[in-house]
Amino acid sequence: MIGTMKIACFPYDTTRQLFETTPVETAATLPEIFERVARGDVDVAELGLTFYLRLLEEDTPYVALPIFPNRVFRHSCVFVNTHSGITGPGDLTGRTIGEFGTYGQDSGVWAKGILMDEYGFKPETNRWVIGGLEHPSAPFGFIPHPHPDTVDVVTAPDGKTLSGMLDAGEIDALFSANVPQCLLDGSPDVARLFPDFVSRERDYHRRTGIFPIMHTIVVRRDLLNNDPGLARRVYSMFEAAKDAGAERYRRGRRLYQVQTMVPWQNALVDDTLDRFGEDWWPYGVSANRAALDTYLRYHHEQGLSARRWQIEEIFAPELLGT
């Protein structure tokens, strides 16, 4: 039955094998895939955790499986205007901050939560501007946009992009999963909040054991109800694709980088294996419970959920033992 289903996700290392062996659709951007889920026109699809939780409160016809094709440490995703006077997390208070598409993107939920836990950050002290990163766009129209009444959220002015506003000093900071082009172009007016983000992220993982999760895989609930073995088959299919991706890196260690243009990549893979173990990108509930519990707490604390969801409520029951 999997071969006849409409499947949509982004091509990552974790999913590349699916594109080679299974009819899988994708899109130019992830929000386009998420919007298709919101419309209900796919059977199996990648979906950001915050998008799923928001739709879950709207009685979505989808249920999540504990498959996590996209996960990223997020100390790296806060950018500042270098003339704003922001030199550390404590300087974010009272600032105007941009965020792409909605207040509380998956990356923003993690970044805000970590800043709240570790540096006393209070989002309600800021003015939040929602818009497009490199192209002017309105907030996403396919999901609800909850936020506490105490948080000031506005839409970017017509014709403005968040990247351009950050570069011009029209916003003080930006929370973004994608690196703004102005930084990639070497603008002297834009920098990361944490220039030493790699060491901070490694320290965060060492202390917490958390590798932040951004996205999950959802399946139509009616398909799962009609086929009791479907959840396990979809899970196994995505897990096999992820394992195949990991094996490519292990083979690369033996061939020592002849398949990559990135110098010293194998040293990074060696370091990753030392820090994380052989399965550095686990699927399933058990290995990810701390990260999932933390995300659900952040989502509720930031006013994006009406209540704090529990892991057992958001994933297919037949996979809670994974």
Order of alpha helices (4+ residues) and beta strands (2+ residues): beta-alpha-alpha-beta-alpha-beta-beta-beta-alpha-beta-beta-alpha-beta-alpha-beta-alpha-beta-alpha-alpha-alpha-alpha-alpha
